[in-house]
Amino acid sequence: MILRNHGVPGRHWVSLELSGTKSNRLAIGARIKLSASGMRQTEQIRSGGSYLSQSDLRAHFGLGTATKIDGVEIRWPSGTTDVMKNLESDKFYSVLEGKGVVPSEQMRPSTHSNWLQCLNNILTSLGLISERVCNLSKKEQRSMSTRVTGQTEYSGV
């Protein structure tokens, strides 16, 4: 059995996917205030949900008959605030801390350099390598990545 929600005609919504830059990347703890047609709503990004489960990290707002969002204010865990005005309804928006609405591709980390930095941080914290790896040239980083992964280019997770 497949269940499909077609929604109610004339009812609108908006969904926001947040990504922190100064704050944590998943924006956990960010608070969102939304106003549309005199209606105000708030939401907070939370992790988890129940045992062995995960709730959607996007904030979803039902707008009723409102066809546009007058304003959205996001208070990030870092203490910074982003404000966006006059957004259209019935859309998914990707919001990057400090930049506002961005294409969803900008929300994803770049694979090679972030992977190498993450590996460097883990190995440094374990005392297995020194901080020197942070200062390697791009050519030296590619060489190190090839030795660690056996691949000439890291393909992502």
PAZAPA-4460 file (N, C-alpha, C; in steps of 0.05 Angstrom, whole numbers, plus 32768, in hexadecimal, padded with zeros to 4 digits):
% residues 157
    n_x    n_y    n_z   ca_x   ca_y   ca_z    c_x    c_y    c_z   seq   type   mol
   8011   7FE9   8000   8000   8000   8000   8012   8019   8000     1      M     A
   800C   802B   7FEE   801B   8044   7FED   8008   805B   7FF5     2      I     A
   8010   806B   8008   8000   8081   8010   800B   809A   8003     3      L     A
   7FFA   80AB   7FF9   8002   80C4   7FEC   7FF1   80DB   7FF6     4      R     A
   7FFE   80F0   8000   7FF0   8107   8009   7FF0   811C   7FF4     5      N     A
   7FDA   8122   7FE8   7FD7   8136   7FD3   7FD3   8152   7FDF     6      H     A
   7FCF   8153   7FF9   7FCB   816D   8005   7FAF   8177   8000     7      G     A
   7FA9   818E   800A   7F8F   819B   8007   7F92   81B2   7FF4     8      V     A
   7F81   81B3   7FDF   7F83   81CA   7FCC   7F80   81E5   7FDB     9      P     A
   7F90   81F8   7FD3   7F8F   8213   7FDF   7F9F   8216   7FF8    10      G     A
   7FAB   8201   8002   7FBC   8202   801A   7FD9   8203   8011    11      R     A
   7FE9   8212   801F   8005   8216   8017   8018   820F   802D    12      H     A
   8032   820D   8026   8046   8204   8039   8061   820F   8031    13      W     A
   8075   820C   8042   8091   8212   803B   80A3   8200   804C    14      V     A
   80B9   81F8   8041   80CC   81E8   8050   80E8   81F4   804E    15      S     A
   80F6   81F5   8064   8111   8201   8066   8125   81EC   806F    16      L     A
   813A   81E8   805F   8150   81D8   8067   8167   81EB   806E    17      E     A
   8171   81E9   8086   8186   81FB   8090   81A1   81ED   8091    18      L     A
   81B6   81FC   808C   81D1   81F2   808F   81E2   8208   809C    19      S     A
   81EF   8201   80B2   8200   8214   80C0   821C   8216   80B4    20      G     A
   8228   822D   80B7   8244   8231   80AF   8254   8236   80C8    21      T     A
   824B   824A   80D8   8258   824E   80F3   824C   823B   8107    22      K     A
   8232   8236   8105   8224   8223   8116   8229   8207   810B    23      S     A
   821E   81F3   8119   8220   81D8   810F   8213   81D5   80F4    24      N     A
   821E   81C3   80E3   8215   81C1   80C8   81F8   81B9   80C5    25      R     A
   81ED   81AA   80D8   81D1   81A2   80D6   81BE   81B6   80E2    26      L     A
   81C9   81CC   80EC   81B9   81E3   80F7   81A8   81DA   810F    27      A     A
   81B0   81C5   811D   81A1   81BD   8134   81A1   81D3   8149    28      I     A
   818A   81DA   8153   8187   81F0   8166   817F   820A   8159    29      G     A
   817F   820C   813F   8177   8225   8132   8159   8229   8136    30      A     A
   8151   8243   813A   8135   824A   813F   812B   825A   8127    31      R     A
   8114   8253   811D   8109   8260   8106   80EE   826D   810D    32      I     A
   80EB   8286   8106   80D2   8295   8109   80C8   829C   80ED    33      K     A
   80AF   8295   80E7   80A4   829A   80CC   808A   82AA   80D0    34      L     A
   8086   82BD   80BE   806D   82CC   80BE   8062   82CD   80A1    35      S     A
   8048   82C8   80A0   803A   82C7   8086   801D   82CF   808A    36      A     A
   8014   82E3   807C   7FF8   82ED   807E   7FEE   82F0   809B    37      S     A
   7FFF   82FD   80AB   7FF7   8302   80C7   7FFB   82EA   80DA    38      G     A
   8002   82D3   80D0   8006   82BC   80E0   8024   82B9   80E6    39      M     A
   802A   82B2   80FF   8046   82AF   8108   804A   8292   8112    40      R     A
   8060   8286   8109   8066   826B   8112   8084   8269   8119    41      Q     A
   808A   8257   812B   80A6   8253   8133   80AC   8235   8132    42      T     A
   80C6   822F   812D   80CF   8213   812C   80EC   8213   8135    43      E     A
   80F5   81FD   8140   8111   81F9   8147   811B   81E0   813B    44      Q     A
   8133   81E0   8130   813F   81C8   8124   8148   81B6   813B    45      I     A
   813F   819D   813B   8146   818A   8150   8151   8170   8143    46      R     A
   8162   8162   8151   816B   8149   8147   815B   8132   8154    47      S     A
   815E   811B   8149   8151   8104   8155   8133   8104   8152    48      G     A
   8126   80F5   8162   810A   80F2   8161   8100   80DC   8174    49      G     A
   810B   80C5   8170   8104   80AE   8180   811A   8099   817D    50      S     A
   8117   8083   818A   812B   806E   818A   8130   8064   816D    51      Y     A
   8149   8065   8165   8151   805C   814A   8142   806A   8133    52      L     A
   813C   8083   8137   812F   8092   8122   813A   80AE   8120    53      S     A
   8133   80BC   810A   813C   80D7   8106   8125   80E7   80FA    54      Q     A
   8120   80FE   8105   810C   8110   80FA   8118   8120   80E3    55      S     A
   8107   812A   80D2   8110   813B   80BC   811D   8154   80C7    56      D     A
   8134   815B   80BE   8142   8173   80C8   8138   818D   80BA    57      L     A
   8127   818A   80A6   811C   81A2   8099   8105   81AC   80AB    58      R     A
   8100   81C6   80AA   80EA   81D2   80B8   80D3   81D6   80A4    59      A     A
   80BC   81CA   80AA   80A5   81CC   8097   808F   81DC   80A5    60      H     A
   8085   81F0   8096   8070   8201   80A0   8057   81FF   808E    61      F     A
   8040   81FC   809A   8027   81FD   808C   801E   821B   808C    62      G     A
   8017   8225   8075   8010   8241   8072   7FF3   8247   806E    63      L     A
   7FE2   8232   806D   7FC6   8236   8068   7FC2   8243   804D    64      G     A
   7FB3   8259   804C   7FAD   8265   8032   7FC2   827A   802A    65      T     A
   7FD6   827F   803A   7FEB   8293   8034   7FFB   8289   801C    66      A     A
   7FFF   829A   8008   800E   8292   7FF0   802A   829C   7FF0    67      T     A
   8032   82AD   8003   804E   82B5   8005   8055   82B8   8023    68      K     A
   806F   82B7   8028   8079   82B9   8043   8083   82D6   8046    69      I     A
   8079   82E5   8059   8081   8301   805D   809E   8302   8067    70      D     A
   80A5   82F1   807A   80C0   82F1   8085   80C7   82D8   8094    71      G     A
   80E1   82D2   8093   80EC   82BB   80A2   8105   82C5   80B1    72      V     A
   8106   82C0   80CA   811E   82C7   80DA   8129   82AE   80E6    73      E     A
   8143   82AA   80E1   8151   8292   80EC   8166   829B   8100    74      I     A
   8163   8291   8118   8178   8296   812D   8188   827C   812F    75      R     A
   81A1   827E   8126   81B3   8268   8125   81BF   8263   8140    76      W     A
   81C8   824A   8146   81D5   8244   8160   81EE   8255   8165    77      P     A
   81FB   825F   8150   8212   8270   8153   820B   828C   815E    78      S     A
   81F1   8293   815D   81E8   82AD   8166   81E2   82C0   814F    79      G     A
   81E9   82B9   8137   81E3   82CA   8120   81C6   82C7   8118    80      T     A
   81BC   82DB   8109   81A1   82DA   8100   81A0   82E0   80E2    81      T     A
   8190   82D0   80D4   818B   82D5   80B7   816D   82DC   80B4    82      D     A
   8168   82F0   80A3   814C   82F8   809E   8147   82F7   8080    83      V     A
   8131   82EA   8078   8129   82E9   805C   810D   82F3   805A    84      M     A
   8107   8301   8044   80EC   830C   8040   80E1   8304   8025    85      K     A
   80C6   8304   8024   80B7   8300   800B   80BF   82E6   7FFD    86      N     A
   80BD   82D0   800B   80C2   82B6   7FFF   80A8   82AA   7FF4    87      L     A
   80A9   829B   7FDF   8092   828E   7FD3   808A   8276   7FE4    88      E     A
   8071   826F   7FE3   8068   8257   7FF1   806B   823E   7FDF    89      S     A
   8066   8227   7FEB   8067   820D   7FDC   8082   8207   7FD1    90      D     A
   8097   820D   7FDF   80B2   8208   7FD6   80C3   81FD   7FED    91      K     A
   80D8   81EF   7FE5   80EE   81E7   7FF8   8104   81FB   7FF4    92      F     A
   810E   8207   800A   8123   821A   8009   813B   820F   8018    93      Y     A
   8153   8214   800D   816C   820D   801A   8178   8227   8025    94      S     A
   817E   8228   803F   8188   8240   804C   81A3   823B   8058    95      V     A
   81B7   824A   8050   81D2   8247   805A   81D8   825E   806D    96      L     A
   81E2   8258   8085   81E7   826C   8099   81F8   8282   808E    97      E     A
   81EF   829B   8091   81FD   82B2   8088   81F9   82B9   806B    98      G     A
   81ED   82A7   805B   81E9   82AC   803E   81CB   82AD   8036    99      K     A
   81BA   82A3   8047   819D   82A2   8040   8197   828B   802D   100      G     A
   8183   828F   801C   817A   827A   800A   818F   8276   7FF5   101      V     A
   8197   825C   7FF1   81AB   8255   7FDD   81A2   823C   7FCE   102      V     A
   81AE   8237   7FB6   81A7   821D   7FA9   81AF   8206   7FBB   103      P     A
   819F   81F0   7FB9   81A4   81DA   7FCB   81C0   81CD   7FC8   104      S     A
   81CC   81D0   7FB1   81E7   81C5   7FAD   81FC   81D2   7FC0   105      E     A
   81F7   81EB   7FC8   820A   81F9   7FDA   8207   81EE   7FF6   106      Q     A
   81F3   81DF   7FFC   81EF   81D4   8017   8200   81BB   801C   107      M     A
   8209   81AF   8007   8218   8196   8009   8235   819C   800C   108      R     A
   8243   818E   801E   8260   8193   8020   826F   8189   8007   109      P     A
   8285   8197   7FFF   8295   818D   7FE9   82A2   8173   7FF3   110      S     A
   82A3   815F   7FE2   82AB   8145   7FEB   82C9   8143   7FF2   111      T     A
   82DA   8149   7FE0   82F7   8144   7FE4   8303   8154   7FFB   112      H     A
   8301   816E   7FFA   830F   817E   800E   8303   817B   802A   113      S     A
   82E9   8179   802C   82DC   8175   8046   82E3   815A   8052   114      N     A
   82E3   8145   8041   82EA   812A   804A   8306   812A   8055   115      W     A
   8319   8136   8046   8335   8137   804F   8338   8146   8069   116      L     A
   832A   815D   806B   832B   816D   8084   8320   815D   809B   117      Q     A
   830A   814F   8097   82FE   813F   80AC   8311   8129   80B5   118      C     A
   831D   811B   80A2   8330   8106   80A8   8348   8112   80B7   119      L     A
   8351   8129   80AF   8367   8136   80BC   8360   813C   80D9   120      N     A
   8348   8147   80DE   833F   814E   80F9   833E   8135   810B   121      N     A
   8333   811F   8100   8331   8106   8110   834D   80FB   8117   122      I     A
   835E   80FA   8102   8379   80EF   8107   8389   8100   811A   123      L     A
   8386   811B   8118   8394   812D   8129   838A   812A   8146   124      T     A
   8370   8128   814A   8365   8125   8165   836E   810B   8171   125      S     A
   8372   80F6   8161   837C   80DD   816C   839A   80DC   8170   126      L     A
   83A7   80F2   8168   83C4   80F4   816A   83D3   80E4   8156   127      G     A
   83C6   80DC   8140   83D3   80CB   812C   83E2   80DB   8117   128      L     A
   83DB   80F4   8114   83EA   8106   8102   83EC   8121   810F   129      I     A
   83FD   8132   8104   8400   814D   810E   83F0   8160   80FF   130      S     A
   83EE   8179   8108   83DF   818E   80FB   83EA   8195   80DF   131      E     A
   8402   818C   80D9   840F   8193   80C0   83FE   818C   80A7   132      R     A
   83ED   8177   80A9   83DD   816E   8092   83CA   8185   8089   133      V     A
   83C1   8196   809C   83B0   81AC   8094   83BD   81BF   8081   134      C     A
   83D7   81C0   8081   83E6   81D3   8071   83F1   81C7   8057   135      N     A
   83E8   81AF   8050   83F1   81A2   8038   83E6   81B1   801F   136      L     A
   83F5   81B0   800A   83EB   81BB   7FF0   83D5   81A8   7FE5   137      S     A
   83C6   81B2   7FD2   83B1   81A1   7FC5   83BD   8188   7FB9   138      K     A
   83D4   818A   7FAD   83E1   8173   7FA1   83E8   815E   7FB7   139      K     A
   83F3   8168   7FCD   83FA   8156   7FE3   83E1   814A   7FF0   140      E     A
   83CB   8159   7FF1   83B2   814F   7FFC   83A7   8138   7FEA   141      Q     A
   83A8   813D   7FD0   839E   8128   7FBD   83AF   810F   7FC0   142      R     A
   83C9   8112   7FC3   83DB   80FB   7FC6   83D4   80EC   7FE0   143      S     A
   83D0   80FB   7FF6   83C9   80EE   800F   83AE   80E0   800D   144      M     A
   839B   80ED   8000   8381   80E1   7FFC   8382   80C7   7FEC   145      S     A
   8393   80C7   7FD8   8396   80AF   7FC7   83A2   8098   7FD8   146      T     A
   83B6   809F   7FE9   83C2   808A   7FFA   83AE   807F   800E   147      R     A
   839D   8090   8019   838B   8088   802E   8373   8078   8022   148      V     A
   8368   8082   800C   834F   8076   8001   8355   8062   7FEA   149      T     A
   836C   8064   7FDE   8371   8053   7FC7   8364   805E   7FAD   150      G     A
   8357   8075   7FAF   834A   8082   7F99   8359   809B   7F91   151      Q     A
   8358   80A1   7F77   8365   80BA   7F6F   8354   80D2   7F75   152      T     A
   833A   80CF   7F77   8328   80E5   7F7E   8313   80DA   7F90   153      E     A
   830F   80E7   7FA7   82FB   80DD   7FBA   82DF   80E1   7FAE   154      Y     A
   82CF   80CD   7FAF   82B5   80CE   7FA2   829E   80D6   7FB4   155      S     A
   82A3   80DB   7FCD   828D   80E3   7FE0   8284   80CC   7FF1   156      G     A
   8271   80D1   8002   8267   80BD   8015   8253   80AC   8008   157      V     A
***
